[in-house]
Amino acid sequence: MAVNKGDLSRTRKLATTVLKISGVDPDQWLYDQYQAVIDENTDTIVKALGQVAKNPLAANTLNGGKSAVERSQQHE
């Protein structure tokens, strides 16, 4: 079942309030959750990056068809 925006917003507000009351910084907690997913999936990430390195055309598609130089210039 997909989560709708209203339910997500209510859940986020309640969880944020509980974390704050418990003395936990919600931003730090969320960062830690994201980092745990990355840490638990390092092998998958490394394999995917290896595939991208072997196939530059796939990397170009993933980057929206822009080179690294073009992407960096967009942020200037």
HELIX and SHEET records of a PDB file:
HELIX    1   1 LYS A    5  ILE A   21  1                                  17    
HELIX    2   2 PRO A   26  GLU A   40  1                                  15    
HELIX    3   3 THR A   42  LYS A   54  1                                  13    
HELIX    4   4 PRO A   56  LEU A   62  1                                   7    
HELIX    5   5 ALA A   68  GLN A   74  1                                   7    
END                                                                             
